[in-house]
Every structure is written in structure tokens, then in C-alpha cells.
Amino acid sequence: MKKKILHGILAGLLVFGLAFTGCEEHTCQFEYKTTTQATIAAFGSEIQTCTICSKTQGSARQFDIDFGTNLPIGGIRSFNNAIDLYEFWTDDSLASGNYAVLITTDLDLSNDMLGLGVDDGSGIAISLRGAIGATKVKIESNYVILQIINNEKVILRNIILSSDISMFAVVESSSTFEMKEGAVITGGAMIGVSISDGGEFIMHNGEIYGNDSGVLIYDEGKFTMHGGEIYENVHESVTLSGSEFIMHGGKIYETQNGVIINDESEFIMHDGEIYGNSFCGVFIDNESEFIMHGGKIYGNSFYGVYSWSGKFTMDGGEIYGNDDTGVFVGGPNAVFAKNPGGVIYGTDGNKANTEYAVLVESLAYRETTVTSAETLKMTIDTNGGGIASQQGTWDIW
């Protein structure tokens, strides 16, 4: 009897205690805990805490996801004002190694730029990310925001770069710039990302839009695109001059020209989409080369691919639904090689190119689709052109 009474009292106290100390039902409001350096060092940018009941979600991963097993030296640097960030970024005494930089609020750099102060090629790498939950941190400036020029590396996550006067990122001299999830470059600048002199830009994810030009690669620069989107830039999304662009995925769309290849440059397309541009998807000029192994080029207002004195080789992918012509080839010494693999659609069906599948100056390959089994070889020289085809109808006039 005593045991039953005791059990009843304990149960009552337990219920009362739970009722007294427990949280009322609510929808958790999660935020990043970034109020102190110790909290940031402990939780990185992955842990979120409910402001009502202190429940947490996420994982305690640190910035080593950007650097592999090489953890950042000096822990995680946190900044909530432009002056401190600028002073860190331009510090000539920074040692070689990996740095993790966490931005906890929107910043206005005014006339300043985040140009790394190290100029001796010592190999500094910085992972720069915003940490305000689902909201991207915005860094504004009216000049170059990131200057990465001497064997340095910058990785951008969850941050919007906004400028309307010059360029966002300049990458030179064997340096590397990477965009990952949540990275955005926008605001109306002349150029989003400029790569030259052996610099490399790697786009894993993110967006570049709303600028005069999206990406400029010149003088032996290199651009590799695995994902993300480049769109709604005024003139061109990607421009090459004496450089290289490799596309493994992602989308380029809704600008004047998707990709322009100049001055003996090379564009290799393995996958991805180029569409909805007001003139053409890919423009090849001045002895440059476009090799299409896969992907889709479609829905452009005039041409899918326009080659003037350039070389276009296709052995995979699809070209369809362009308002005028799938592939135009013209100019002195222009070459188009359609090898087995890939399809250029004709003027019938729901993927039709409106006027021609292929137009070679005064030669037009009209209604018949160029199938994945066909081989076409066309060479234009200053005296006319030559053509060989296994099937289909050519009109000559």
C-alpha cells in the first residue's frame, strides 16, 4: 500500500514537473548562433538554434568541406563590419594556408575592394561565406569587390556580391575563384567575373545575372562550369578571347548571345543548356573552335550555333527549336564537322528549327533532321564551299 502511494506521489510530481518546466507547443524559429567567436568556432555555420526552446538542427561541420582534410588555420574569422573585413583581407602579414571567413551581416565596402594584400604568391586560400540562415549576406561596393591575383584562392558561398560600376571579381596569375551554393553576382556591373593570365574560375553553383556581361575569359584564362546559372546579362553571358571554357552542366540563357568564342579560343560542351538568347546560343569567330559532346542548345531567337570563320565539331547533344537556323556556317576557312552522335533537328515536329537545320552560306540543309548516325563535313573557303552528306536534301542557289 505504501509503495502504491509513493509511486502515485512520484508520478504526480513528475507530471507536474514536466508541465511546469516544459515548453509550450510552438513552431521553432531557427537562427544561426554567431554572437561570439567561441560559438562560431564551436558550431561553424551549419548549426541553427531555436530562439524559443534552444533546440538545434544541422550538423557541426566546419569549413574543411572546402579544403578537404586541411583545416583552416586560425579557426574561423567572423566579421560584422566592413572595416574589420577589409583590414583582414588586405593584411600583408597573412601566413600561407587556409582561412575560413564568416560574414554575419550585410556589408557596404563603399570605395574599398577586397584585394588580397599578399603579392608574393604564397598560396593563401580563403573560404568566404555568409551565415544568416536562408538569407544571403550582401556585400556592396562601387569598385572591384574581389581581386584574386597572385596564386591565391577564394571560395564563395551564400553571399551576394552587388556592384554597378566596374567588376566584381578579377582573377589572374594562377589564382582560382570558385562559386558554390548561394553565391550570387549581380547589380549591373560591366563584367561579373574577369579571368586572365592563367587564372581559373570554377562555377559549381550560384548565379551571375543582371550585368552588362557575365563572364570574360581572355589571355589564357580558364572557366569550368559544373552547375549554376548565367542569365539576363545585357550583351553576352560568356565571352572568350584567347582562352578556354569547359561546360559540364548548368544553364546559360536570356541574354543577347550565350557564348562568344573569339581569337583562337576553345569551348568544349559536355552537358548543360544554352537557350533563349536574343541572337544566338554560341557564336564562333576568328579561327576559334567549339566542340559539342553533349548538352542542349535551343530556343534562341536566330541561331543555335553561328560560326563565322570558325570550327564547329559535333558528336553529341541536341540543337533544336531555334527561331531561324540550327547551325549557320560561313566566312573564309570555316569548318563544320557533324560526326556520329547528337541531333540537329529539321523544320518539322515539336523540336523543329524554324528555317533550316544547317545553313552554309549559299547551301541550305532544309527539312531533314541531321540524325545521330549521320556524318556531315563542310568546308568554306574564299572561293566557295564543299559538302558531303550521307542523306538529306541540299538546296543550292
C-alpha positions as CSV (number, residue, x, y, z in Angstrom):
1,M,0.0,0.0,0.0
2,K,2.8,2.4,0.9
3,K,4.6,1.6,-2.3
4,K,1.5,2.4,-4.4
5,I,1.1,5.7,-2.6
6,L,4.7,6.6,-3.0
7,H,4.6,5.7,-6.7
8,G,1.5,7.8,-7.1
9,I,3.2,10.8,-5.5
10,L,6.3,10.4,-7.6
11,A,4.2,10.2,-10.8
12,G,2.3,13.3,-9.8
13,L,5.4,15.2,-9.1
14,L,6.9,14.0,-12.4
15,V,3.9,15.1,-14.4
16,F,3.7,18.4,-12.5
17,G,7.4,19.0,-13.1
18,L,7.2,18.3,-16.8
19,A,4.2,20.5,-17.1
20,F,5.9,23.2,-15.1
21,T,9.3,23.2,-16.9
22,G,8.4,22.0,-20.4
23,C,8.0,24.4,-23.4
24,E,4.6,25.3,-24.7
25,E,3.8,24.0,-28.2
26,H,5.3,26.3,-30.8
27,T,6.9,26.4,-34.2
28,C,10.6,26.5,-33.8
29,Q,12.3,29.7,-35.1
30,F,15.8,28.6,-36.1
31,E,18.7,31.1,-36.3
32,Y,22.5,30.8,-36.5
33,K,24.3,31.4,-33.2
34,T,27.1,33.7,-34.2
35,T,27.1,36.1,-31.3
36,T,30.6,35.2,-30.1
37,Q,33.8,33.9,-31.5
38,A,33.6,30.9,-29.3
39,T,30.1,30.0,-30.6
40,I,31.3,30.3,-34.2
41,A,34.4,28.2,-33.6
42,A,32.2,25.5,-31.9
43,F,29.4,25.4,-34.4
44,G,30.7,26.7,-37.7
45,S,27.9,27.8,-39.9
46,E,25.9,24.6,-40.0
47,I,24.2,24.6,-36.6
48,Q,21.0,26.6,-36.1
49,T,19.3,27.1,-32.7
50,C,15.6,27.8,-31.9
51,T,15.2,31.2,-30.3
52,I,12.3,29.9,-28.2
53,C,13.4,26.5,-26.8
54,S,17.1,26.2,-27.8
55,K,16.5,23.1,-29.9
56,T,19.2,22.8,-32.5
57,Q,19.3,21.5,-36.1
58,G,22.0,20.8,-38.6
59,S,25.5,19.4,-38.3
60,A,28.7,20.7,-36.7
61,R,30.7,20.6,-39.9
62,Q,33.4,23.2,-40.2
63,F,34.8,24.9,-43.2
64,D,37.0,21.9,-44.0
65,I,34.4,20.9,-46.7
66,D,36.1,23.5,-48.8
67,F,39.7,22.4,-48.0
68,G,39.4,18.6,-47.6
69,T,41.4,17.4,-44.6
70,N,43.4,20.7,-44.4
71,L,41.6,22.6,-41.7
72,P,41.7,26.4,-41.8
73,I,44.5,28.0,-39.7
74,G,43.5,30.4,-37.0
75,G,40.0,29.0,-36.6
76,I,37.0,30.8,-38.2
77,R,37.3,34.5,-38.6
78,S,33.9,36.3,-38.1
79,F,33.2,39.8,-39.3
80,N,30.1,42.0,-38.9
81,N,31.6,45.3,-40.2
82,A,33.3,46.3,-43.4
83,I,36.4,47.9,-41.8
84,D,37.5,44.8,-40.0
85,L,36.9,42.6,-43.0
86,Y,38.8,45.0,-45.3
87,E,41.8,45.1,-42.8
88,F,41.9,41.3,-42.6
89,W,41.7,40.9,-46.3
90,T,44.5,43.3,-47.1
91,D,46.8,42.2,-44.3
92,D,50.3,41.7,-45.8
93,S,51.3,39.6,-42.9
94,L,48.8,36.7,-43.5
95,A,50.7,33.4,-43.5
96,S,50.3,30.9,-46.2
97,G,47.4,28.5,-45.6
98,N,43.6,28.2,-45.5
99,Y,41.4,30.8,-43.8
100,A,37.7,30.5,-43.1
101,V,35.8,33.8,-43.1
102,L,32.3,34.1,-41.8
103,I,30.2,37.2,-42.6
104,T,27.3,37.7,-40.3
105,T,25.6,40.8,-41.7
106,D,25.3,42.8,-44.9
107,L,28.3,45.0,-45.6
108,D,28.9,48.1,-47.6
109,L,32.5,48.5,-48.7
110,S,31.9,51.9,-50.3
111,N,35.1,52.7,-52.3
112,D,37.1,49.8,-51.0
113,M,37.9,46.5,-52.6
114,L,38.8,43.1,-51.2
115,G,42.1,42.9,-52.9
116,L,44.3,40.3,-51.1
117,G,47.3,42.1,-49.8
118,V,49.7,39.2,-50.3
119,D,51.7,39.7,-53.5
120,D,54.5,37.1,-53.2
121,G,52.5,34.1,-54.5
122,S,52.4,32.4,-51.0
123,G,49.2,30.4,-51.8
124,I,46.6,31.8,-49.4
125,A,43.1,30.3,-49.7
126,I,40.0,31.9,-48.2
127,S,36.6,30.3,-47.9
128,L,34.2,33.3,-47.7
129,R,30.6,32.6,-46.7
130,G,27.5,34.2,-45.3
131,A,25.9,32.8,-42.2
132,I,22.4,34.2,-41.7
133,G,20.3,31.1,-42.3
134,A,18.5,31.1,-45.6
135,T,19.2,34.8,-46.2
136,K,22.2,35.5,-48.3
137,V,24.7,38.1,-47.0
138,K,25.1,41.1,-49.4
139,I,28.5,42.8,-49.9
140,E,28.2,46.1,-51.8
141,S,30.8,48.2,-53.5
142,N,31.3,50.6,-56.4
143,Y,34.6,49.1,-57.4
144,V,36.2,45.6,-57.8
145,I,35.0,43.5,-54.8
146,L,37.3,40.6,-55.1
147,Q,40.8,40.9,-56.6
148,I,42.5,37.5,-56.6
149,I,45.7,37.9,-58.5
150,N,48.8,36.1,-57.1
151,N,48.5,32.3,-56.7
152,E,45.5,32.8,-54.3
153,K,42.2,31.1,-54.0
154,V,38.8,32.4,-52.9
155,I,35.7,30.2,-52.4
156,L,32.3,32.0,-52.2
157,R,29.2,30.6,-50.5
158,N,25.9,32.1,-49.5
159,I,26.9,35.7,-50.4
160,I,25.6,38.2,-52.9
161,L,28.2,40.5,-54.5
162,S,26.5,43.7,-55.7
163,S,28.1,46.5,-57.7
164,D,27.0,48.8,-60.5
165,I,30.2,50.4,-61.8
166,S,33.1,48.1,-62.7
167,M,33.8,44.4,-62.0
168,F,33.0,42.0,-59.2
169,A,35.9,39.6,-59.3
170,V,39.2,39.8,-61.1
171,V,41.2,36.5,-61.3
172,E,44.8,36.5,-62.6
173,S,48.2,34.9,-62.3
174,S,47.5,31.3,-61.5
175,S,44.8,32.2,-58.9
176,T,41.4,30.4,-58.6
177,F,37.9,31.7,-57.8
178,E,35.1,29.2,-57.0
179,M,31.3,29.9,-56.7
180,K,29.3,27.4,-54.7
181,E,25.7,27.2,-53.4
182,G,24.1,30.6,-52.6
183,A,26.8,32.7,-54.3
184,V,25.3,35.5,-56.5
185,I,26.9,38.1,-58.6
186,T,24.5,40.9,-59.8
187,G,23.8,44.6,-59.8
188,G,24.6,46.0,-63.2
189,A,28.4,46.0,-63.3
190,M,30.3,46.0,-66.6
191,I,31.7,42.5,-66.0
192,G,30.7,39.9,-63.4
193,V,33.9,37.8,-63.4
194,S,37.1,38.6,-65.3
195,I,39.7,35.8,-65.8
196,S,43.1,36.1,-67.4
197,D,46.8,35.3,-67.3
198,G,46.4,31.7,-66.2
199,G,43.7,32.4,-63.7
200,E,40.8,30.0,-63.3
201,F,37.1,30.4,-62.5
202,I,35.2,27.2,-61.4
203,M,31.4,27.6,-61.1
204,H,29.9,24.7,-59.1
205,N,26.6,26.5,-58.3
206,G,25.2,30.0,-57.8
207,E,24.0,32.8,-60.2
208,I,25.5,35.5,-62.3
209,Y,22.9,37.9,-63.8
210,G,21.8,41.5,-64.4
211,N,25.2,42.8,-65.6
212,D,26.5,44.1,-68.9
213,S,28.5,41.0,-69.4
214,G,28.6,37.9,-67.2
215,V,32.0,36.2,-67.5
216,L,35.0,37.4,-69.6
217,I,37.9,35.0,-70.1
218,Y,41.0,36.2,-72.0
219,D,44.8,35.8,-72.3
220,E,44.9,32.2,-71.3
221,G,42.3,32.3,-68.6
222,K,40.1,29.2,-68.0
223,F,36.5,28.8,-67.0
224,T,35.0,25.5,-65.9
225,M,31.2,25.3,-65.3
226,H,29.7,22.4,-63.4
227,G,26.4,24.0,-62.5
228,G,24.7,27.2,-61.6
229,E,23.1,29.8,-63.9
230,I,24.4,32.7,-66.0
231,Y,21.4,34.7,-67.4
232,E,19.8,38.1,-68.2
233,N,23.1,39.9,-68.8
234,V,22.7,42.7,-71.3
235,H,25.2,41.7,-74.0
236,E,26.9,38.3,-73.5
237,S,26.8,35.8,-70.7
238,V,30.3,34.3,-71.5
239,T,33.0,35.8,-73.8
240,L,36.3,34.1,-74.7
241,S,39.4,35.7,-76.2
242,G,42.5,33.5,-76.4
243,S,41.1,31.3,-73.6
244,E,39.3,28.1,-72.7
245,F,35.7,27.3,-71.5
246,I,34.6,23.8,-70.4
247,M,30.9,23.3,-69.7
248,H,29.9,20.1,-67.7
249,G,26.5,21.4,-66.6
250,G,24.5,24.5,-65.6
251,K,22.4,26.9,-67.7
252,I,23.2,30.0,-69.9
253,Y,20.2,31.8,-71.1
254,E,18.2,35.0,-71.9
255,T,20.9,37.4,-73.0
256,Q,22.0,38.7,-76.4
257,N,24.5,35.9,-77.1
258,G,25.0,32.9,-74.8
259,V,28.7,32.2,-75.5
260,I,31.0,34.2,-77.8
261,I,34.3,32.5,-78.8
262,N,37.0,34.9,-80.3
263,D,40.6,34.9,-81.1
264,E,41.6,31.2,-81.3
265,S,39.7,30.3,-78.2
266,E,38.1,26.9,-77.4
267,F,34.8,26.0,-75.9
268,I,34.0,22.3,-75.1
269,M,30.5,21.4,-74.1
270,H,29.8,18.1,-72.3
271,D,26.4,18.9,-70.8
272,G,24.2,21.8,-69.7
273,E,21.8,24.1,-71.6
274,I,22.1,27.2,-73.7
275,Y,18.8,28.7,-74.6
276,G,16.5,31.7,-75.0
277,N,19.1,34.2,-76.2
278,S,18.1,37.1,-78.5
279,F,20.6,36.4,-81.3
280,C,22.4,33.0,-80.9
281,G,23.3,30.4,-78.4
282,V,27.0,30.1,-79.4
283,F,28.9,32.5,-81.7
284,I,32.2,31.2,-83.1
285,D,34.6,33.8,-84.7
286,N,38.2,34.2,-85.9
287,E,39.6,30.7,-86.1
288,S,38.1,29.7,-82.7
289,E,36.7,26.2,-82.0
290,F,33.5,24.8,-80.5
291,I,33.3,21.1,-79.7
292,M,29.9,19.7,-78.7
293,H,29.9,16.3,-76.9
294,G,26.6,16.8,-75.2
295,G,24.1,19.2,-73.8
296,K,21.3,21.2,-75.4
297,I,21.2,24.4,-77.5
298,Y,17.6,25.5,-78.2
299,G,15.0,28.3,-78.3
300,N,17.4,31.1,-79.4
301,S,15.8,33.9,-81.5
302,F,18.0,33.4,-84.6
303,Y,20.7,30.7,-84.5
304,G,21.6,27.9,-82.2
305,V,25.2,28.0,-83.4
306,Y,26.6,30.7,-85.6
307,S,30.1,30.1,-87.0
308,W,32.0,32.7,-89.0
309,S,35.5,31.6,-90.0
310,G,35.5,29.2,-87.0
311,K,35.4,25.5,-86.5
312,F,32.4,23.6,-85.0
313,T,32.6,19.8,-84.3
314,M,29.5,18.0,-83.0
315,D,29.3,14.3,-81.8
316,G,26.7,14.6,-79.1
317,G,23.9,16.7,-77.7
318,E,20.9,18.3,-79.4
319,I,20.3,21.6,-81.3
320,Y,16.6,22.3,-81.8
321,G,13.8,24.8,-81.6
322,N,15.7,27.9,-82.7
323,D,13.6,30.6,-84.5
324,D,15.8,30.6,-87.6
325,T,18.6,28.1,-88.1
326,G,20.1,25.3,-86.0
327,V,23.7,25.8,-87.3
328,F,25.0,28.6,-89.6
329,V,28.5,28.1,-91.1
330,G,30.1,30.9,-93.2
331,G,33.2,33.0,-93.8
332,P,36.7,32.1,-95.0
333,N,38.0,28.8,-93.8
334,A,35.0,27.9,-91.7
335,V,34.6,24.2,-90.9
336,F,31.6,22.2,-89.6
337,A,32.1,18.5,-88.8
338,K,29.0,16.6,-87.8
339,N,30.2,13.2,-86.6
340,P,28.0,10.3,-85.5
341,G,26.3,11.2,-82.2
342,G,24.0,14.1,-81.5
343,V,21.0,15.5,-83.4
344,I,20.3,18.8,-85.3
345,Y,16.5,18.9,-85.8
346,G,15.0,19.9,-89.1
347,T,11.9,22.0,-89.8
348,D,9.2,19.5,-88.8
349,G,8.0,18.4,-85.4
350,N,7.9,19.9,-81.9
351,K,11.7,20.4,-81.8
352,A,11.9,22.0,-85.2
353,N,14.4,24.7,-86.2
354,T,12.1,27.2,-88.0
355,E,14.0,27.8,-91.3
356,Y,16.9,25.4,-91.6
357,A,18.7,22.6,-89.8
358,V,22.0,23.7,-91.2
359,L,22.8,26.8,-93.4
360,V,26.2,27.0,-95.1
361,E,26.3,30.4,-96.8
362,S,24.6,29.6,-100.2
363,L,23.8,26.0,-99.2
364,A,20.8,25.1,-97.0
365,Y,20.1,21.7,-95.5
366,R,16.4,22.1,-95.1
367,E,13.6,19.9,-93.7
368,T,15.5,16.7,-92.9
369,T,16.9,16.2,-89.4
370,V,20.6,15.6,-89.1
371,T,20.4,12.4,-87.1
372,S,22.8,10.9,-84.6
373,A,24.1,8.4,-87.2
374,E,24.9,11.0,-89.9
375,T,28.3,12.4,-90.9
376,L,28.4,15.8,-92.5
377,K,31.6,17.6,-93.4
378,M,31.6,21.2,-94.7
379,T,34.5,23.4,-95.5
380,I,34.1,27.0,-96.7
381,D,37.0,28.8,-98.3
382,T,37.3,32.1,-100.1
383,N,36.2,30.6,-103.4
384,G,33.0,28.8,-102.3
385,G,32.4,25.6,-100.4
386,G,32.4,21.9,-100.4
387,I,29.8,19.5,-98.9
388,A,29.5,15.8,-98.3
389,S,26.4,14.2,-96.8
390,Q,25.1,10.6,-96.4
391,Q,21.5,11.6,-96.7
392,G,19.1,14.5,-96.8
393,T,18.3,17.2,-99.4
394,W,20.5,20.3,-100.1
395,D,19.2,23.3,-101.9
396,I,21.9,25.4,-103.8
397,W,21.2,28.8,-105.2
